[in-house]
Amino acid sequence: ETAEKNEDWFFSEQNRNKVQILRAIRSIAYESGLFERCAALLKRFVLNEAPGGRESAVDPLKSLFSLYLSGTHASAAQRAAVINALLESSVAAEQELGLTLLGEMLKTSHFTSHYSFEFGAWKRDFGLHPASGGQVRDWYMQVIETSRAAEASGSRLSGRVRRVMANHVADLLRIGMLDEVIALARAFTGNSGWPEGWIGVRNAVRRGNGKLSEFALKKLEQLEKRLRPSDLAGMIRSYALSPEWSALDIADLDEDEELKPLEARQKVHDVCTDLGQQLAADLMQLDALLPEIVASDSSKTFALGRGLATGCASIAECWSRLRDEFLKIPEGKRQAQLLSGFLASAVAHSAEETESLLDEILADPRLNPYLLYWQANAGVNVKAFERLMKELAIDTVPVSSFGLLANGRAHEGLDDEQLRQILRGITGKDGGNSVATQILGMRVFGKLSDKLPITESLKATGREFLAKVELEKGAHFDHMIGHIIEVSFDKQEYEDQARAFCSRILSEIRRWNVYAWDLSETITALTKTSPVVILDMLVEQAAGADGTGQRVFQD
């Protein structure tokens, strides 16, 4: 504490003793009378950390807020008070930390710790260890009361607190806190309901069926009905903005469908599409909900976007609304799924209008980094090829984004000559080597999987690519190159090109840029297409005349 008063470096990565200090502070926090001071010091370390720093202070701080194996005898009230102070802070980083610690106090199972519980020669236990159900209940009541106070404050954190609590509703119900969850739900419903809590209750009902008493199950079902969203905003928050893994909990499945997550997922996405159509017809509601929807990282907003395009009166007008809201979000936090779903559906309803929108996206430097993702979902055609060629000339567009052409068969919209031109442009850019490998490898893989003939033009593209590709480490790279070799060097007349490729393999191995095991599938493919070349280049030449060379094959 003396050191921290005047020395900012003490909490930074410049402090070479940081790791030892963090562990010492955590050990000192064992005494309940010292807990608050230790937590304050650990908080300072957390707030001064740079992203990706070594041994984050978040972990030792979180460990002090666990019900078991915490290494401290601080009471639940003491820990809740620290969280409350963080949630009431005006500093965003402190609020985030408060939410993290709130979630840690809500854990009900799988308690572990990798920290030492020793302190020199002193004998110690593992910290606070509630021995009765009443003590455990008191612990979680402290957390619930803290969350209720934070939510009732009306701050911008209210929604986040509600989501954190909702994520643990099923766990709280599992340990018997039914009445407490019901009381919490009454406090949280308010005017906007508690859609996240509804999902948590449905999860508990689904898992508790056959395990809970009839009385408890009936109370849960009553709570589920009370929380079930009935208005459009609540339905959208529950279905479209909830986590993807909640599909089983929110889909209305028949009994025989309970163990079919794919069917559940499709039902939920169909509901999201329908909700999008309803939202498109209510512009006031759309404007009110759009900031929340566009900022959501839920993949189900793609289906919501499809519904918006289907139900809107004007594709261009609705797009303008989505685009303007999208651009309000800081660049690193933008979520493009909603707009992608919109364009994917818009092209089916008004292809010409959608093509004009995509041209506008290409011309807008704020939007063109997202063009590849949106174009791939809207479909790749001749006009799309022209845009992609122009996109390749824009330095601000990362070459990695072209990897989207390998996903979902997007590349199949390009003919062989168009693909060749795209690959030439990609390989000419820094970082384009692995991206081009992935696209061409998936083109070949798709043909082989569908048992379709490989055209001579695609084979020629493969040979042109293999003459330039830089060998890399990585199982996926090796797998893709193996596919390309099998179709490209399929005739004896290409033996010289196969020999040149083997020479490059040997050269890269000798320079330690790759190892033979990095190219196992590549070499296997060559043994199928050019066995004599393999014997000459990678057996005899690799061993050397005196047998002391670097061997590719081992006995």
C-alpha positions as CSV (number, residue, x, y, z in Angstrom):
1,E,0.0,0.0,0.0
2,T,2.9,2.3,0.7
3,A,4.4,1.6,-2.7
4,E,1.1,2.1,-4.6
5,K,0.4,5.6,-3.2
6,N,2.9,7.4,-5.5
7,E,4.1,4.8,-8.0
8,D,1.8,4.1,-11.0
9,W,4.4,1.6,-12.4
10,F,3.6,-0.6,-9.4
11,F,0.4,-1.8,-11.0
12,S,1.7,-2.0,-14.5
13,E,3.6,-4.7,-16.5
14,Q,6.8,-2.9,-15.6
15,N,6.6,-4.3,-12.1
16,R,8.6,-7.5,-12.5
17,N,7.3,-8.8,-9.2
18,K,3.7,-8.4,-10.2
19,V,2.9,-12.2,-10.2
20,Q,4.4,-12.7,-6.7
21,I,2.6,-9.6,-5.4
22,L,-0.8,-10.7,-6.7
23,R,-0.4,-14.0,-5.0
24,A,0.7,-12.4,-1.7
25,I,-2.3,-10.0,-1.7
26,R,-4.6,-12.9,-2.4
27,S,-3.2,-14.8,0.6
28,I,-3.4,-11.7,2.9
29,A,-7.1,-11.5,1.9
30,Y,-7.6,-14.7,4.0
31,E,-8.4,-12.5,7.0
32,S,-11.8,-11.0,6.7
33,G,-10.6,-7.7,8.3
34,L,-8.1,-7.2,5.5
35,F,-10.4,-8.3,2.6
36,E,-11.6,-4.9,1.4
37,R,-8.1,-3.5,1.3
38,C,-6.8,-6.5,-0.6
39,A,-9.7,-6.4,-3.1
40,A,-9.0,-2.6,-3.6
41,L,-5.4,-3.4,-4.5
42,L,-6.2,-6.2,-6.8
43,K,-8.8,-4.0,-8.5
44,R,-6.0,-1.4,-9.2
45,F,-3.9,-4.1,-10.9
46,V,-6.9,-5.1,-13.0
47,L,-7.7,-1.6,-14.1
48,N,-4.1,-0.9,-15.1
49,E,-3.7,-4.0,-17.2
50,A,-3.2,-3.9,-20.9
51,P,-5.1,-6.4,-23.1
52,G,-3.1,-9.7,-23.4
53,G,-0.8,-9.0,-20.5
54,R,0.9,-11.7,-18.6
55,E,-1.0,-13.4,-15.7
56,S,-4.0,-11.1,-15.3
57,A,-5.1,-9.9,-11.9
58,V,-8.7,-10.7,-12.8
59,D,-8.2,-14.4,-11.9
60,P,-7.0,-14.0,-8.3
61,L,-9.6,-11.3,-7.7
62,K,-12.4,-13.6,-9.1
63,S,-11.2,-16.4,-6.9
64,L,-12.0,-14.4,-3.8
65,F,-15.7,-14.2,-4.7
66,S,-16.4,-18.0,-5.0
67,L,-18.6,-19.7,-2.5
68,Y,-16.1,-22.5,-1.9
69,L,-12.3,-22.6,-2.2
70,S,-12.1,-18.8,-2.1
71,G,-9.1,-18.6,0.3
72,T,-10.8,-15.9,2.4
73,H,-13.1,-15.8,5.4
74,A,-14.8,-12.5,4.2
75,S,-18.5,-12.7,4.6
76,A,-21.0,-12.7,1.7
77,A,-22.0,-9.2,2.8
78,Q,-18.4,-8.0,2.5
79,R,-18.0,-9.4,-0.9
80,A,-21.4,-8.1,-2.1
81,A,-20.4,-4.6,-0.8
82,V,-17.3,-4.6,-3.0
83,I,-19.4,-5.6,-6.1
84,N,-22.1,-3.0,-5.3
85,A,-19.4,-0.3,-5.2
86,L,-18.1,-1.4,-8.6
87,L,-21.5,-1.5,-10.1
88,E,-22.3,2.0,-8.8
89,S,-19.0,3.4,-10.2
90,S,-19.0,5.8,-13.1
91,V,-16.0,4.1,-14.6
92,A,-17.0,1.6,-17.3
93,A,-14.0,-0.8,-16.6
94,E,-15.1,-0.9,-12.9
95,Q,-18.7,-1.7,-13.9
96,E,-17.5,-4.5,-16.1
97,L,-15.4,-5.9,-13.3
98,G,-18.5,-5.7,-11.0
99,L,-20.5,-7.8,-13.4
100,T,-17.8,-10.3,-13.7
101,L,-17.6,-10.7,-9.9
102,L,-21.4,-10.8,-9.6
103,G,-21.4,-13.8,-12.0
104,E,-18.6,-15.4,-9.9
105,M,-20.7,-15.2,-6.7
106,L,-23.7,-16.8,-8.5
107,K,-21.8,-20.0,-9.3
108,T,-23.5,-23.0,-7.7
109,S,-21.2,-25.9,-8.8
110,H,-17.9,-27.0,-10.2
111,F,-15.8,-25.1,-7.6
112,T,-12.1,-25.4,-8.3
113,S,-8.9,-23.5,-7.5
114,H,-5.3,-23.7,-8.6
115,Y,-4.1,-21.3,-5.9
116,S,-2.0,-22.4,-2.9
117,F,-3.7,-22.1,0.4
118,E,-0.5,-22.0,2.4
119,F,1.0,-18.8,3.9
120,G,4.5,-19.6,5.0
121,A,4.4,-21.9,8.1
122,W,0.8,-20.9,9.0
123,K,-1.7,-23.7,8.7
124,R,-4.9,-22.6,6.9
125,D,-8.1,-23.9,5.6
126,F,-9.7,-23.2,2.2
127,G,-11.6,-20.1,3.4
128,L,-15.3,-19.6,4.1
129,H,-17.1,-23.0,3.8
130,P,-20.9,-22.8,4.5
131,A,-21.9,-26.0,6.3
132,S,-25.6,-25.7,6.2
133,G,-28.3,-25.1,3.6
134,G,-29.3,-21.9,5.5
135,Q,-25.8,-20.5,5.1
136,V,-25.7,-21.3,1.4
137,R,-29.1,-19.6,1.0
138,D,-27.9,-16.5,2.9
139,W,-24.9,-16.3,0.4
140,Y,-27.1,-16.2,-2.6
141,M,-29.7,-13.9,-1.0
142,Q,-26.8,-11.4,-0.6
143,V,-26.1,-11.7,-4.3
144,I,-29.8,-11.4,-5.3
145,E,-30.3,-8.3,-3.2
146,T,-27.2,-6.7,-4.7
147,S,-28.5,-7.4,-8.2
148,R,-32.0,-6.0,-7.3
149,A,-30.4,-2.8,-6.0
150,A,-28.3,-2.4,-9.1
151,E,-31.2,-3.1,-11.5
152,A,-33.5,-0.7,-9.6
153,S,-31.0,2.1,-9.9
154,G,-32.1,2.6,-13.5
155,S,-28.5,3.0,-14.8
156,R,-27.4,1.7,-18.1
157,L,-26.1,-1.4,-16.3
158,S,-29.6,-2.5,-15.4
159,G,-30.1,-4.6,-18.5
160,R,-26.7,-6.2,-18.1
161,V,-27.4,-7.1,-14.5
162,R,-30.7,-8.7,-15.6
163,R,-28.9,-10.8,-18.1
164,V,-26.3,-11.9,-15.6
165,M,-29.0,-13.0,-13.2
166,A,-30.9,-14.7,-16.0
167,N,-27.9,-16.8,-16.9
168,H,-28.0,-18.3,-13.4
169,V,-31.7,-18.7,-12.9
170,A,-31.7,-22.4,-13.7
171,D,-28.8,-22.9,-11.3
172,L,-30.5,-21.0,-8.5
173,L,-33.7,-23.0,-9.0
174,R,-31.7,-26.3,-9.0
175,I,-30.4,-25.6,-5.5
176,G,-33.9,-24.8,-4.2
177,M,-34.2,-21.0,-4.3
178,L,-37.6,-21.1,-6.0
179,D,-39.3,-18.5,-3.9
180,E,-36.3,-16.2,-4.1
181,V,-36.3,-16.4,-7.9
182,I,-40.0,-15.7,-8.1
183,A,-39.5,-12.6,-5.9
184,L,-36.6,-11.5,-8.2
185,A,-38.8,-12.0,-11.3
186,R,-41.5,-9.8,-9.8
187,A,-38.9,-7.1,-9.2
188,F,-37.3,-7.4,-12.7
189,T,-40.4,-7.7,-14.9
190,G,-41.4,-4.0,-14.6
191,N,-42.6,-2.5,-17.9
192,S,-40.3,-4.3,-20.3
193,G,-40.6,-7.8,-18.8
194,W,-37.7,-10.1,-18.2
195,P,-37.2,-12.2,-21.4
196,E,-33.8,-13.5,-20.3
197,G,-35.3,-14.7,-17.1
198,W,-38.1,-16.4,-19.0
199,I,-35.5,-18.4,-20.9
200,G,-33.8,-19.4,-17.7
201,V,-37.1,-20.6,-16.1
202,R,-37.9,-22.6,-19.3
203,N,-34.5,-24.2,-19.0
204,A,-35.2,-25.1,-15.4
205,V,-38.7,-26.5,-16.3
206,R,-37.2,-28.6,-19.1
207,R,-34.4,-30.0,-16.9
208,G,-36.6,-30.4,-13.8
209,N,-39.3,-32.4,-15.5
210,G,-39.5,-35.7,-13.6
211,K,-36.9,-34.5,-11.0
212,L,-38.8,-31.7,-9.2
213,S,-41.8,-32.2,-7.0
214,E,-45.2,-31.7,-8.5
215,F,-45.7,-28.6,-6.3
216,A,-42.4,-27.0,-7.3
217,L,-42.9,-27.8,-11.0
218,K,-46.4,-26.2,-10.9
219,K,-45.0,-23.0,-9.4
220,L,-42.2,-22.9,-12.1
221,E,-44.8,-23.4,-14.8
222,Q,-46.9,-20.5,-13.4
223,L,-43.7,-18.3,-13.3
224,E,-42.9,-19.3,-16.9
225,K,-46.4,-18.1,-18.0
226,R,-46.0,-14.9,-16.1
227,L,-42.7,-14.1,-17.6
228,R,-43.6,-15.3,-21.2
229,P,-43.3,-12.2,-23.5
230,S,-46.5,-11.1,-25.0
231,D,-45.5,-8.0,-26.9
232,L,-43.4,-7.7,-30.0
233,A,-40.4,-6.1,-28.2
234,G,-40.4,-8.9,-25.6
235,M,-40.6,-11.6,-28.2
236,I,-37.7,-10.1,-30.2
237,R,-35.5,-9.9,-27.1
238,S,-36.4,-13.4,-26.1
239,Y,-36.1,-15.1,-29.5
240,A,-33.7,-13.0,-31.6
241,L,-31.4,-11.5,-29.1
242,S,-30.9,-14.5,-26.8
243,P,-27.8,-16.8,-27.0
244,E,-27.8,-19.4,-29.7
245,W,-27.5,-22.2,-27.1
246,S,-30.9,-21.3,-25.7
247,A,-32.8,-22.7,-28.7
248,L,-34.0,-25.8,-26.8
249,D,-35.3,-23.6,-24.1
250,I,-37.4,-21.2,-26.2
251,A,-38.6,-23.5,-29.0
252,D,-42.0,-25.0,-28.5
253,L,-41.0,-28.6,-29.2
254,D,-43.2,-31.7,-29.2
255,E,-42.1,-34.4,-26.7
256,D,-40.4,-36.5,-29.4
257,E,-38.4,-33.4,-30.5
258,E,-36.8,-32.7,-27.2
259,L,-33.4,-34.1,-28.2
260,K,-33.3,-32.5,-31.6
261,P,-31.3,-29.3,-31.3
262,L,-31.2,-28.7,-35.0
263,E,-35.0,-28.8,-35.3
264,A,-35.2,-26.5,-32.3
265,R,-32.8,-24.1,-33.8
266,Q,-34.7,-24.0,-37.1
267,K,-38.0,-23.3,-35.3
268,V,-36.5,-20.4,-33.4
269,H,-35.0,-18.9,-36.6
270,D,-38.4,-19.3,-38.3
271,V,-39.9,-17.4,-35.4
272,C,-37.2,-14.7,-35.7
273,T,-38.0,-14.2,-39.4
274,D,-41.7,-13.8,-38.7
275,L,-40.9,-11.3,-35.9
276,G,-38.8,-9.3,-38.4
277,Q,-41.8,-9.1,-40.8
278,Q,-43.9,-7.8,-37.9
279,L,-41.3,-5.3,-36.9
280,A,-41.0,-4.0,-40.5
281,A,-44.7,-3.1,-40.4
282,D,-44.3,-0.9,-37.2
283,L,-41.7,1.8,-38.0
284,M,-42.0,3.4,-34.5
285,Q,-41.2,0.1,-32.9
286,L,-38.4,-0.5,-35.4
287,D,-36.8,2.8,-34.6
288,A,-37.1,2.2,-30.9
289,L,-35.6,-1.3,-31.0
290,L,-33.0,-0.9,-33.8
291,P,-30.1,0.3,-31.6
292,E,-30.4,-2.7,-29.4
293,I,-30.8,-5.2,-32.3
294,V,-28.0,-3.8,-34.4
295,A,-25.6,-4.0,-31.3
296,S,-26.5,-7.6,-30.5
297,D,-24.0,-10.3,-31.2
298,S,-26.7,-12.9,-31.5
299,S,-26.5,-14.9,-34.8
300,K,-30.3,-15.0,-34.8
301,T,-30.4,-11.4,-35.9
302,F,-29.6,-12.7,-39.4
303,A,-33.1,-14.4,-39.5
304,L,-34.6,-11.2,-38.1
305,G,-32.9,-9.2,-40.9
306,R,-34.4,-11.6,-43.5
307,G,-37.9,-10.9,-42.0
308,L,-37.3,-7.1,-42.2
309,A,-36.5,-7.3,-45.9
310,T,-39.6,-9.5,-46.6
311,G,-42.0,-7.3,-44.6
312,C,-40.7,-3.8,-45.4
313,A,-42.5,-1.5,-47.8
314,S,-39.3,-0.1,-49.3
315,I,-36.0,-2.0,-49.4
316,A,-34.0,1.2,-49.9
317,E,-35.7,3.0,-47.0
318,C,-35.4,0.1,-44.6
319,W,-31.7,-0.4,-45.6
320,S,-31.0,3.3,-44.8
321,R,-32.4,2.8,-41.3
322,L,-30.2,-0.2,-40.7
323,R,-27.1,1.3,-42.2
324,D,-27.3,4.5,-40.3
325,E,-27.8,2.7,-37.0
326,F,-25.0,0.3,-37.9
327,L,-22.6,3.2,-38.5
328,K,-23.3,4.7,-35.1
329,I,-21.6,1.8,-33.4
330,P,-17.8,2.0,-32.9
331,E,-16.0,0.2,-35.7
332,G,-14.5,-2.6,-33.5
333,K,-17.9,-3.4,-32.0
334,R,-20.1,-3.6,-35.1
335,Q,-22.2,-6.8,-35.6
336,A,-23.0,-7.3,-39.3
337,Q,-25.4,-10.3,-39.1
338,L,-28.6,-8.2,-39.2
339,L,-27.7,-6.4,-42.3
340,S,-26.4,-9.5,-43.9
341,G,-29.7,-11.3,-43.4
342,F,-31.5,-8.3,-44.8
343,L,-29.5,-8.3,-48.0
344,A,-29.7,-12.1,-48.4
345,S,-33.5,-11.8,-48.4
346,A,-33.7,-8.5,-50.3
347,V,-32.0,-9.9,-53.3
348,A,-34.8,-12.4,-53.7
349,H,-37.5,-9.7,-53.5
350,S,-35.8,-6.9,-55.5
351,A,-32.6,-8.1,-57.2
352,E,-31.9,-4.8,-59.1
353,E,-32.4,-2.7,-56.0
354,T,-30.2,-4.9,-53.9
355,E,-27.4,-4.8,-56.5
356,S,-27.5,-1.0,-56.3
357,L,-27.2,-1.2,-52.5
358,L,-24.2,-3.5,-52.9
359,D,-22.6,-1.0,-55.3
360,E,-23.1,1.8,-52.7
361,I,-21.5,-0.4,-50.1
362,L,-18.4,-0.9,-52.3
363,A,-18.2,2.9,-52.8
364,D,-18.5,3.7,-49.1
365,P,-15.1,3.3,-47.3
366,R,-17.0,3.0,-44.0
367,L,-18.9,-0.1,-45.3
368,N,-16.7,-1.8,-47.9
369,P,-14.7,-3.8,-45.4
370,Y,-18.0,-5.7,-44.8
371,L,-18.9,-6.2,-48.4
372,L,-17.4,-9.7,-48.7
373,Y,-19.6,-11.0,-45.8
374,W,-22.7,-9.3,-47.1
375,Q,-22.0,-10.3,-50.7
376,A,-21.4,-13.9,-49.8
377,N,-24.8,-14.1,-48.1
378,A,-26.6,-12.2,-50.9
379,G,-25.1,-14.5,-53.5
380,V,-22.1,-14.4,-55.9
381,N,-22.8,-13.6,-59.6
382,V,-21.2,-11.8,-62.4
383,K,-21.8,-8.4,-60.9
384,A,-20.5,-9.7,-57.6
385,F,-17.3,-10.8,-59.3
386,E,-16.8,-7.3,-60.7
387,R,-17.2,-5.9,-57.1
388,L,-14.8,-8.4,-55.7
389,M,-12.1,-7.4,-58.2
390,K,-12.5,-3.8,-57.3
391,E,-12.5,-4.7,-53.6
392,L,-9.1,-6.4,-54.1
393,A,-7.7,-3.0,-55.1
394,I,-8.8,-1.3,-51.8
395,D,-6.0,-1.4,-49.3
396,T,-8.2,-0.9,-46.3
397,V,-10.1,-4.1,-47.0
398,P,-8.3,-7.0,-45.2
399,V,-7.3,-9.9,-47.5
400,S,-8.5,-12.3,-44.8
401,S,-12.1,-11.2,-45.5
402,F,-11.9,-13.0,-48.9
403,G,-11.7,-16.3,-46.9
404,L,-15.5,-16.0,-46.7
405,L,-15.6,-17.2,-50.3
406,A,-14.5,-20.6,-49.0
407,N,-17.4,-20.8,-46.7
408,G,-20.9,-22.1,-47.5
409,R,-19.9,-22.7,-51.2
410,A,-19.9,-19.0,-51.9
411,H,-17.1,-19.5,-54.5
412,E,-19.5,-21.7,-56.6
413,G,-21.0,-18.5,-57.9
414,L,-17.8,-17.9,-59.8
415,D,-16.8,-19.7,-62.9
416,D,-13.3,-21.2,-63.2
417,E,-11.8,-18.2,-65.0
418,Q,-13.3,-15.7,-62.5
419,L,-12.0,-17.8,-59.7
420,R,-8.5,-17.8,-61.3
421,Q,-8.5,-14.0,-61.5
422,I,-9.7,-13.7,-57.9
423,L,-7.0,-16.1,-56.7
424,R,-4.3,-14.2,-58.6
425,G,-5.4,-11.0,-56.9
426,I,-5.4,-12.6,-53.4
427,T,-2.0,-14.3,-53.7
428,G,-0.6,-10.9,-54.8
429,K,-1.4,-9.4,-51.4
430,D,0.3,-9.8,-48.1
431,G,-1.3,-12.6,-46.1
432,G,-3.1,-13.9,-49.2
433,N,-1.3,-17.2,-49.4
434,S,-3.3,-19.2,-46.9
435,V,-6.6,-17.4,-47.9
436,A,-6.1,-18.5,-51.6
437,T,-5.2,-22.0,-50.5
438,Q,-8.4,-22.3,-48.5
439,I,-10.6,-21.0,-51.4
440,L,-9.1,-23.2,-54.1
441,G,-8.9,-26.2,-51.7
442,M,-12.6,-25.9,-50.9
443,R,-13.4,-25.6,-54.6
444,V,-11.7,-28.9,-55.3
445,F,-13.0,-30.5,-52.2
446,G,-16.6,-29.5,-53.1
447,K,-16.2,-31.1,-56.6
448,L,-14.8,-34.3,-55.2
449,S,-17.4,-34.5,-52.4
450,D,-20.3,-34.1,-55.0
451,K,-18.6,-36.5,-57.3
452,L,-18.5,-33.9,-60.1
453,P,-15.9,-33.8,-62.8
454,I,-12.9,-31.5,-62.4
455,T,-12.6,-29.3,-65.4
456,E,-9.3,-28.8,-67.2
457,S,-9.5,-25.1,-66.5
458,L,-9.7,-25.7,-62.8
459,K,-6.8,-28.2,-63.0
460,A,-4.8,-25.5,-64.8
461,T,-5.6,-23.0,-62.1
462,G,-4.4,-25.5,-59.5
463,R,-1.0,-25.9,-61.3
464,E,-0.6,-22.2,-61.7
465,F,-1.3,-21.8,-58.0
466,L,1.1,-24.6,-56.9
467,A,3.9,-23.0,-58.8
468,K,3.6,-19.9,-56.6
469,V,2.2,-21.0,-53.3
470,E,4.4,-20.6,-50.2
471,L,4.6,-23.7,-48.0
472,E,3.2,-23.2,-44.5
473,K,2.8,-25.1,-41.3
474,G,-0.7,-26.1,-40.4
475,A,-2.9,-29.2,-40.8
476,H,-5.7,-27.4,-42.7
477,F,-3.2,-25.9,-45.1
478,D,-1.6,-29.3,-45.7
479,H,-5.1,-30.9,-46.2
480,M,-6.1,-28.3,-48.8
481,I,-2.8,-28.5,-50.7
482,G,-3.2,-32.3,-50.8
483,H,-6.6,-32.0,-52.6
484,I,-5.2,-29.5,-55.1
485,I,-2.2,-31.7,-56.0
486,E,-4.3,-34.8,-56.5
487,V,-6.4,-33.1,-59.3
488,S,-3.6,-30.8,-60.7
489,F,-0.8,-33.3,-61.3
490,D,-3.1,-36.0,-62.6
491,K,-1.1,-36.8,-65.8
492,Q,2.5,-37.8,-66.5
493,E,2.9,-34.7,-68.7
494,Y,2.9,-32.6,-65.5
495,E,5.9,-34.5,-64.0
496,D,8.3,-31.5,-64.4
497,Q,5.9,-29.3,-62.5
498,A,5.6,-31.9,-59.8
499,R,9.4,-32.2,-59.7
500,A,9.7,-28.4,-59.2
501,F,7.2,-28.5,-56.4
502,C,9.1,-31.3,-54.7
503,S,12.3,-29.3,-55.0
504,R,10.7,-26.5,-53.2
505,I,9.5,-28.8,-50.5
506,L,13.0,-30.1,-50.0
507,S,14.4,-26.6,-50.0
508,E,11.9,-25.4,-47.3
509,I,12.6,-28.5,-45.1
510,R,16.4,-27.9,-45.4
511,R,15.9,-24.3,-44.3
512,W,13.8,-25.5,-41.3
513,N,10.8,-23.4,-42.5
514,V,8.7,-26.5,-42.4
515,Y,9.1,-30.1,-41.3
516,A,8.2,-33.2,-43.3
517,W,5.3,-34.0,-40.9
518,D,3.8,-30.5,-41.6
519,L,3.3,-31.7,-45.2
520,S,2.2,-35.3,-44.6
521,E,-1.0,-35.0,-46.8
522,T,0.8,-33.0,-49.4
523,I,3.5,-35.7,-49.8
524,T,0.9,-38.4,-49.7
525,A,-0.9,-36.8,-52.6
526,L,2.4,-36.5,-54.5
527,T,3.1,-40.2,-54.0
528,K,-0.2,-41.0,-55.7
529,T,0.2,-38.6,-58.7
530,S,4.0,-38.7,-59.1
531,P,5.6,-41.7,-57.3
532,V,8.8,-41.6,-59.4
533,V,9.3,-37.9,-58.7
534,I,8.9,-38.7,-54.9
535,L,11.6,-41.4,-55.1
536,D,13.9,-39.2,-57.0
537,M,13.5,-36.0,-55.1
538,L,12.3,-36.8,-51.6
539,V,14.1,-40.1,-51.1
540,E,17.4,-40.2,-53.1
541,Q,18.2,-36.4,-53.3
542,A,17.0,-35.8,-49.7
543,A,19.3,-38.5,-48.4
544,G,22.3,-37.2,-50.4
545,A,25.0,-39.2,-52.2
546,D,26.7,-40.2,-48.9
547,G,23.4,-40.9,-47.1
548,T,23.9,-38.1,-44.6
549,G,21.3,-35.7,-45.9
550,Q,18.1,-34.7,-44.2
551,R,15.7,-37.6,-44.6
552,V,12.0,-36.9,-45.4
553,F,10.9,-40.5,-44.9
554,Q,12.0,-42.5,-41.8
555,D,12.1,-46.3,-41.4
